Amino acid sequence: MKIKEKEFEKILQELKDLAQQLGAVVRFEKGDFKGGYCLLKENKIIIINKMANYQRKVMILAAALKELGIEEMYLSPKIREVIDEMVVSE
């Protein structure tokens, strides 16, 4: 799947909405880290490096969502394909 750079912003928003449906908070922070999913006092948190490009942010968020368990959820075919491809290509 070929995704244009400008499409990543829209995909990122859709993935953030999906994370919210799963009860996870997505935070963009500065620092020397890649990012990912963690539990903080029983709260689901996905931290993403604010300085990463959109493609990297989508990759991190896709991997975190996969870890949270999205197999049983309805996802649009495009979003499911993005998640499957981004996580494999990491």
N, CA, C and O atoms as a MOPAC input file, in Angstrom:
PM7 MOZYME 1SCF
protein

 N      0.85000 1    -1.18400 1     0.00000 1
 C      0.00000 1     0.00000 1     0.00000 1
 C      0.89200 1     1.24200 1     0.00000 1
 O      1.77700 1     1.38900 1     0.84200 1
 N      0.64500 1     2.10400 1    -0.93500 1
 C      1.40700 1     3.34500 1    -1.03900 1
 C      0.57500 1     4.46700 1    -0.42200 1
 O     -0.55200 1     4.72100 1    -0.84700 1
 N      1.13700 1     5.12900 1     0.57500 1
 C      0.42500 1     6.21200 1     1.24600 1
 C      1.19600 1     7.50000 1     1.02800 1
 O      2.40500 1     7.56300 1     1.25000 1
 N      0.48800 1     8.51500 1     0.59400 1
 C      1.11200 1     9.81700 1     0.39900 1
 C      1.33000 1    10.47300 1     1.75500 1
 O      0.57500 1    10.24300 1     2.70000 1
 N      2.36100 1    11.28400 1     1.83700 1
 C      2.73900 1    11.92600 1     3.10600 1
 C      1.57500 1    12.69100 1     3.73500 1
 O      1.38400 1    12.64200 1     4.95000 1
 N      0.80100 1    13.39600 1     2.91400 1
 C     -0.30000 1    14.20100 1     3.46600 1
 C     -1.43200 1    13.33800 1     4.02200 1
 O     -2.21500 1    13.81100 1     4.84600 1
 N     -1.53100 1    12.07000 1     3.58100 1
 C     -2.56500 1    11.16800 1     4.08200 1
 C     -2.27400 1    10.68300 1     5.49600 1
 O     -3.19500 1    10.30800 1     6.22200 1
 N     -0.99900 1    10.68700 1     5.89600 1
 C     -0.63100 1    10.19200 1     7.21600 1
 C     -1.29100 1    11.00100 1     8.33300 1
 O     -1.63200 1    10.44500 1     9.37600 1
 N     -1.47100 1    12.29000 1     8.12900 1
 C     -2.10400 1    13.12100 1     9.16200 1
 C     -3.54400 1    12.66100 1     9.42200 1
 O     -3.96800 1    12.56200 1    10.57300 1
 N     -4.28600 1    12.38500 1     8.35900 1
 C     -5.67200 1    11.90900 1     8.49200 1
 C     -5.70300 1    10.52300 1     9.13800 1
 O     -6.53400 1    10.25400 1    10.00500 1
 N     -4.79800 1     9.65400 1     8.71400 1
 C     -4.73100 1     8.30300 1     9.28300 1
 C     -4.38400 1     8.37900 1    10.76100 1
 O     -4.94400 1     7.64100 1    11.57200 1
 N     -3.46700 1     9.26600 1    11.11400 1
 C     -3.08200 1     9.42900 1    12.51600 1
 C     -4.29300 1     9.81500 1    13.35100 1
 O     -4.47400 1     9.29400 1    14.45100 1
 N     -5.11800 1    10.71400 1    12.84900 1
 C     -6.31200 1    11.12500 1    13.58200 1
 C     -7.28900 1     9.95500 1    13.74800 1
 O     -7.87700 1     9.78000 1    14.81600 1
 N     -7.45600 1     9.16700 1    12.70200 1
 C     -8.34900 1     8.00900 1    12.79200 1
 C     -7.83000 1     7.00000 1    13.81400 1
 O     -8.61600 1     6.41300 1    14.55700 1
 N     -6.52900 1     6.79800 1    13.85700 1
 C     -5.94400 1     5.87800 1    14.82800 1
 C     -6.06700 1     6.42500 1    16.25300 1
 O     -6.27400 1     5.66300 1    17.19700 1
 N     -5.94000 1     7.73000 1    16.40300 1
 C     -6.12900 1     8.34100 1    17.72800 1
 C     -7.56400 1     8.13900 1    18.19700 1
 O     -7.79800 1     7.84800 1    19.37000 1
 N     -8.52200 1     8.29000 1    17.29500 1
 C     -9.93500 1     8.06100 1    17.63000 1
 C    -10.15700 1     6.60500 1    18.04600 1
 O    -10.89500 1     6.32700 1    18.99000 1
 N     -9.52100 1     5.69600 1    17.34300 1
 C     -9.62900 1     4.27600 1    17.65800 1
 C     -9.04800 1     3.99200 1    19.05000 1
 O     -9.62800 1     3.23200 1    19.82500 1
 N     -7.91300 1     4.59900 1    19.35600 1
 C     -7.29600 1     4.42800 1    20.67800 1
 C     -8.24200 1     4.91500 1    21.76900 1
 O     -8.36500 1     4.28900 1    22.82200 1
 N     -8.90000 1     6.02300 1    21.51200 1
 C     -9.85100 1     6.57400 1    22.48000 1
 C    -11.00300 1     5.58900 1    22.70600 1
 O    -11.44300 1     5.41100 1    23.84100 1
 N    -11.49100 1     4.95600 1    21.65300 1
 C    -12.55400 1     3.95400 1    21.77500 1
 C    -12.10900 1     2.78000 1    22.65000 1
 O    -12.92400 1     2.16100 1    23.33400 1
 N    -10.82300 1     2.48500 1    22.61900 1
 C    -10.26800 1     1.39100 1    23.41900 1
 C     -9.92300 1     1.82900 1    24.84200 1
 O     -9.43300 1     1.03100 1    25.64100 1
 N    -10.17900 1     3.09500 1    25.15200 1
 C     -9.91600 1     3.59100 1    26.49400 1
 C     -8.47700 1     4.00000 1    26.73300 1
 O     -8.04500 1     4.10700 1    27.88100 1
 N     -7.73600 1     4.22700 1    25.67600 1
 C     -6.33000 1     4.62500 1    25.79800 1
 C     -6.18600 1     6.11900 1    25.53100 1
 O     -6.90300 1     6.69300 1    24.71100 1
 N     -5.25300 1     6.72600 1    26.23400 1
 C     -4.93300 1     8.13200 1    26.03400 1
 C     -3.68000 1     8.20000 1    25.17600 1
 O     -2.69100 1     7.52600 1    25.46400 1
 N     -3.71400 1     9.00900 1    24.12600 1
 C     -2.55700 1     9.18700 1    23.26000 1
 C     -1.91500 1    10.52500 1    23.62300 1
 O     -2.56200 1    11.57200 1    23.59900 1
 N     -0.62700 1    10.46200 1    23.96000 1
 C      0.10200 1    11.67700 1    24.33400 1
 C      1.31400 1    11.84800 1    23.43400 1
 O      2.02100 1    10.88700 1    23.13100 1
 N      1.54000 1    13.08000 1    23.01400 1
 C      2.69900 1    13.42000 1    22.20400 1
 C      3.64100 1    14.21800 1    23.09000 1
 O      3.28900 1    15.29800 1    23.56400 1
 N      4.84100 1    13.68500 1    23.31500 1
 C      5.80600 1    14.29400 1    24.22400 1
 C      7.15800 1    14.43100 1    23.53200 1
 O      7.47200 1    13.69100 1    22.60000 1
 N      7.94800 1    15.38400 1    24.00000 1
 C      9.31500 1    15.53800 1    23.50900 1
 C     10.23800 1    14.67800 1    24.36000 1
 O     10.00600 1    14.49800 1    25.55600 1
 N     11.27600 1    14.15500 1    23.74300 1
 C     12.24800 1    13.37400 1    24.49400 1
 C     13.04300 1    12.45700 1    23.59100 1
 O     12.85200 1    12.42600 1    22.37600 1
 N     13.93800 1    11.71300 1    24.21300 1
 C     14.80500 1    10.79500 1    23.49300 1
 C     14.23600 1     9.38300 1    23.61600 1
 O     14.78300 1     8.54700 1    24.33500 1
 N     13.14100 1     9.12600 1    22.91600 1
 C     12.47900 1     7.83800 1    22.95000 1
 C     11.68900 1     7.65600 1    21.66400 1
 O     11.42100 1     8.62100 1    20.94800 1
 N     11.32100 1     6.42100 1    21.37900 1
 C     10.51500 1     6.13900 1    20.18700 1
 C      9.03300 1     6.25400 1    20.51300 1
 O      8.28500 1     6.92800 1    19.80400 1
 N      8.61500 1     5.59800 1    21.57900 1
 C      7.21400 1     5.63300 1    21.98000 1
 C      6.60600 1     4.25400 1    21.99100 1
 O      7.22800 1     3.28000 1    21.56900 1
 N      5.37900 1     4.17900 1    22.48000 1
 C      4.67600 1     2.91100 1    22.52700 1
 C      3.59700 1     2.91300 1    23.58100 1
 O      3.22700 1     3.95700 1    24.12000 1
 N      3.09800 1     1.72500 1    23.86700 1
 C      1.97900 1     1.53000 1    24.78100 1
 C      2.50100 1     1.16000 1    26.16200 1
 O      3.46200 1     0.40100 1    26.28600 1
 N      1.86000 1     1.70400 1    27.20700 1
 C      2.20100 1     1.31300 1    28.56900 1
 C      0.98800 1     1.50400 1    29.47400 1
 O      0.01600 1     2.16400 1    29.10500 1
 N      1.06300 1     0.92500 1    30.64100 1
 C      0.03900 1     1.11100 1    31.67000 1
 C      0.63900 1     1.99800 1    32.75500 1
 O      1.75700 1     1.76100 1    33.21300 1
 N     -0.10200 1     3.01000 1    33.15800 1
 C      0.33600 1     3.90000 1    34.22400 1
 C     -0.80300 1     3.98200 1    35.22900 1
 O     -1.82400 1     4.62400 1    34.98000 1
 N     -0.61400 1     3.32400 1    36.36900 1
 C     -1.66500 1     3.27000 1    37.39500 1
 C     -2.99500 1     2.82000 1    36.78800 1
 O     -4.02900 1     3.45700 1    36.99300 1
 N     -2.95600 1     1.74400 1    36.05800 1
 C     -4.11500 1     1.13300 1    35.41200 1
 C     -4.71400 1     1.95800 1    34.27000 1
 O     -5.76200 1     1.58900 1    33.74000 1
 N     -4.08700 1     3.04800 1    33.88600 1
 C     -4.52500 1     3.84600 1    32.73800 1
 C     -3.72700 1     3.42500 1    31.51100 1
 O     -2.50400 1     3.29500 1    31.56900 1
 N     -4.42400 1     3.21400 1    30.40500 1
 C     -3.75900 1     2.85500 1    29.15100 1
 C     -3.23300 1     4.13800 1    28.51600 1
 O     -3.99300 1     5.06200 1    28.22400 1
 N     -1.92500 1     4.17700 1    28.31000 1
 C     -1.28700 1     5.36800 1    27.74500 1
 C     -0.47400 1     4.94700 1    26.51800 1
 O      0.24200 1     3.94600 1    26.54500 1
 N     -0.59600 1     5.71900 1    25.46300 1
 C      0.26100 1     5.53000 1    24.29100 1
 C      1.05800 1     6.82300 1    24.14300 1
 O      0.49900 1     7.89200 1    23.89900 1
 N      2.36100 1     6.70300 1    24.29300 1
 C      3.24700 1     7.86500 1    24.20100 1
 C      3.91800 1     7.84000 1    22.83400 1
 O      4.43500 1     6.81100 1    22.39900 1
 N      3.90100 1     8.98000 1    22.17000 1
 C      4.51600 1     9.10000 1    20.85000 1
 C      5.43900 1    10.31300 1    20.87100 1
 O      5.08300 1    11.37100 1    21.39000 1
 N      6.61700 1    10.14700 1    20.30500 1
 C      7.56600 1    11.25400 1    20.24600 1
 C      7.01300 1    12.35100 1    19.34000 1
 O      6.74200 1    12.13600 1    18.15800 1
 N      6.85700 1    13.51500 1    19.92500 1
 C      6.30400 1    14.67800 1    19.22900 1
 C      7.14100 1    15.08000 1    18.01600 1
 O      6.62000 1    15.64900 1    17.05700 1
 N      8.43400 1    14.78300 1    18.06300 1
 C      9.35000 1    15.21800 1    17.00700 1
 C      9.40800 1    14.23900 1    15.82500 1
 O     10.04000 1    14.53800 1    14.81300 1
 N      8.76300 1    13.08600 1    15.94100 1
 C      8.76700 1    12.09100 1    14.85800 1
 C      7.91200 1    12.58900 1    13.69200 1
 O      7.00200 1    13.39800 1    13.87500 1
 N      8.21800 1    12.09200 1    12.49100 1
 C      7.39000 1    12.46700 1    11.33900 1
 C      6.06400 1    11.69800 1    11.40500 1
 O      5.92000 1    10.77000 1    12.20100 1
 N      5.10800 1    12.08400 1    10.57300 1
 C      3.77700 1    11.47800 1    10.61900 1
 C      3.83000 1     9.97500 1    10.37300 1
 O      3.10600 1     9.22200 1    11.02500 1
 N      4.66200 1     9.53000 1     9.45600 1
 C      4.73400 1     8.10300 1     9.16500 1
 C      5.19300 1     7.33600 1    10.40600 1
 O      4.62900 1     6.28800 1    10.72200 1
 N      6.19100 1     7.83500 1    11.10200 1
 C      6.69200 1     7.17600 1    12.31800 1
 C      5.62200 1     7.18500 1    13.41100 1
 O      5.46000 1     6.19800 1    14.13000 1
 N      4.89600 1     8.29400 1    13.53700 1
 C      3.82600 1     8.37100 1    14.53700 1
 C      2.74800 1     7.32700 1    14.25000 1
 O      2.24700 1     6.67400 1    15.16600 1
 N      2.39700 1     7.17600 1    12.98000 1
 C      1.39600 1     6.18300 1    12.58800 1
 C      1.90700 1     4.77900 1    12.89900 1
 O      1.14400 1     3.94100 1    13.37900 1
 N      3.17800 1     4.51000 1    12.63700 1
 C      3.75100 1     3.19400 1    12.91600 1
 C      3.68500 1     2.86700 1    14.41100 1
 O      3.30600 1     1.76000 1    14.79200 1
 N      4.04800 1     3.82000 1    15.24200 1
 C      4.04500 1     3.61400 1    16.69100 1
 C      2.61900 1     3.39000 1    17.18900 1
 O      2.36500 1     2.47700 1    17.97400 1
 N      1.70600 1     4.21900 1    16.73300 1
 C      0.31900 1     4.10900 1    17.16300 1
 C     -0.30700 1     2.80500 1    16.66400 1
 O     -1.06400 1     2.16800 1    17.39700 1
 N     -0.00600 1     2.40500 1    15.44700 1
 C     -0.52500 1     1.14800 1    14.89900 1
 C     -0.03600 1    -0.03800 1    15.73500 1
 O     -0.81600 1    -0.93500 1    16.05700 1
 N      1.23900 1    -0.04300 1    16.08100 1
 C      1.79100 1    -1.14000 1    16.89100 1
 C      1.13500 1    -1.16900 1    18.26900 1
 O      0.83400 1    -2.24200 1    18.79100 1
 N      0.91600 1    -0.00500 1    18.85500 1
 C      0.29000 1     0.06600 1    20.17800 1
 C     -1.15200 1    -0.43700 1    20.11500 1
 O     -1.59900 1    -1.15100 1    21.01300 1
 N     -1.86900 1    -0.07400 1    19.07600 1
 C     -3.25300 1    -0.52700 1    18.93400 1
 C     -3.31300 1    -2.03700 1    18.74600 1
 O     -4.19700 1    -2.70300 1    19.28600 1
 N     -2.38900 1    -2.56100 1    17.99400 1
 C     -2.32100 1    -4.01200 1    17.79200 1
 C     -2.10100 1    -4.69800 1    19.14400 1
 O     -2.69800 1    -5.73600 1    19.42600 1
 N     -1.24300 1    -4.10900 1    19.96800 1
 C     -0.95400 1    -4.65200 1    21.29800 1
 C     -2.18900 1    -4.57500 1    22.21100 1
 O     -2.40200 1    -5.44700 1    23.05400 1
 N     -2.99200 1    -3.52900 1    22.03100 1
 C     -4.20700 1    -3.37600 1    22.83600 1
 C     -5.29000 1    -4.38000 1    22.44900 1
 O     -6.18300 1    -4.67000 1    23.24600 1
 N     -5.21300 1    -4.90400 1    21.24400 1
 C     -6.17300 1    -5.91700 1    20.80600 1
 C     -7.31800 1    -5.34100 1    19.99800 1
 O     -8.35900 1    -4.97900 1    20.54900 1
 N     -7.12700 1    -5.25700 1    18.70600 1
 C     -8.14700 1    -4.69800 1    17.81200 1
 C     -8.72700 1    -5.75700 1    16.87500 1
 O     -9.51400 1    -5.44000 1    15.98400 1
 N     -8.33800 1    -7.00800 1    17.08000 1
 C     -8.74900 1    -8.07200 1    16.15700 1
 C    -10.26700 1    -8.19900 1    16.05100 1
 O    -10.79500 1    -8.44200 1    14.96600 1
 N    -10.96600 1    -8.03700 1    17.16700 1
 C    -12.41800 1    -8.23000 1    17.18600 1
 C    -13.21100 1    -6.96100 1    16.84500 1
 O    -14.43600 1    -7.01200 1    16.73400 1
 N    -12.53300 1    -5.84400 1    16.68200 1
 C    -13.20900 1    -4.57600 1    16.39300 1
 C    -13.42600 1    -4.41800 1    14.90100 1
 O    -12.67000 1    -4.93700 1    14.08000 1
 N    -14.50200 1    -3.67100 1    14.56800 1
 C    -14.68200 1    -3.33100 1    13.15400 1
 C    -13.75700 1    -2.16200 1    12.84200 1
 O    -13.77300 1    -1.14200 1    13.53100 1
 N    -12.96600 1    -2.31900 1    11.81700 1
 C    -12.11700 1    -1.24800 1    11.30300 1
 C    -12.36400 1    -1.16200 1     9.81000 1
 O    -12.61200 1    -2.17100 1     9.14900 1
 N    -12.29500 1     0.04700 1     9.28700 1
 C    -12.44000 1     0.16200 1     7.84100 1
 C    -11.30800 1    -0.64000 1     7.19600 1
 O    -10.22400 1    -0.75300 1     7.76900 1
 N    -11.55000 1    -1.19000 1     6.02300 1
 C    -10.50200 1    -1.98900 1     5.36300 1
 C     -9.18700 1    -1.22200 1     5.21300 1
 O     -8.11000 1    -1.79800 1     5.36200 1
 N     -9.27500 1     0.06600 1     4.92000 1
 C     -8.05500 1     0.85400 1     4.74100 1
 C     -7.27000 1     0.95200 1     6.05000 1
 O     -6.05100 1     0.78400 1     6.05000 1
 N     -7.95500 1     1.22200 1     7.16300 1
 C     -7.27900 1     1.35100 1     8.45000 1
 C     -6.69500 1     0.00600 1     8.87000 1
 O     -5.57500 1    -0.04800 1     9.37800 1
 N     -7.43700 1    -1.07600 1     8.66400 1
 C     -6.91100 1    -2.40400 1     9.00500 1
 C     -5.65900 1    -2.69700 1     8.19400 1
 O     -4.68400 1    -3.22900 1     8.72500 1
 N     -5.67800 1    -2.35200 1     6.90900 1
 C     -4.51300 1    -2.57800 1     6.05100 1
 C     -3.33000 1    -1.73700 1     6.51200 1
 O     -2.19600 1    -2.21600 1     6.54600 1
 N     -3.59500 1    -0.48200 1     6.86500 1
 C     -2.52300 1     0.39900 1     7.35200 1
 C     -1.89500 1    -0.20200 1     8.61100 1
 O     -0.67200 1    -0.27900 1     8.72300 1
 N     -2.73000 1    -0.62400 1     9.54800 1
 C     -2.21400 1    -1.19400 1    10.79000 1
 C     -1.40300 1    -2.45600 1    10.50400 1
 O     -0.29300 1    -2.60600 1    11.01500 1
 N     -1.93900 1    -3.35200 1     9.70300 1
 C     -1.23400 1    -4.59000 1     9.40400 1
 C      0.10900 1    -4.33800 1     8.70600 1
 O      1.11200 1    -4.96600 1     9.04600 1
 N      0.12800 1    -3.43100 1     7.74300 1
 C      1.36300 1    -3.15500 1     7.02100 1
 C      2.36900 1    -2.37000 1     7.85000 1
 O      3.56800 1    -2.63800 1     7.78400 1
 N      1.90400 1    -1.42300 1     8.61400 1
 C      2.81900 1    -0.59900 1     9.40500 1
 C      3.49800 1    -1.41200 1    10.50000 1
 O      4.68500 1    -1.23400 1    10.77000 1
 N      2.74400 1    -2.29800 1    11.12300 1
 C      3.31500 1    -3.09400 1    12.20900 1
 C      4.33200 1    -4.09200 1    11.65100 1
 O      5.37400 1    -4.31900 1    12.26600 1
 N      4.04100 1    -4.68600 1    10.49800 1
 C      4.96900 1    -5.65000 1     9.88200 1
 C      6.23600 1    -4.95000 1     9.41900 1
 O      7.33100 1    -5.49900 1     9.54700 1
 N      6.09700 1    -3.73900 1     8.88100 1
 C      7.26800 1    -3.05300 1     8.30400 1
 C      8.17500 1    -2.42700 1     9.35300 1
 O      9.24600 1    -1.92600 1     9.01100 1
 N      7.77700 1    -2.44300 1    10.61200 1
 C      8.57300 1    -1.80600 1    11.66200 1
 C      9.87700 1    -2.48900 1    11.88700 1
 O     10.65600 1    -2.06600 1    12.74100 1

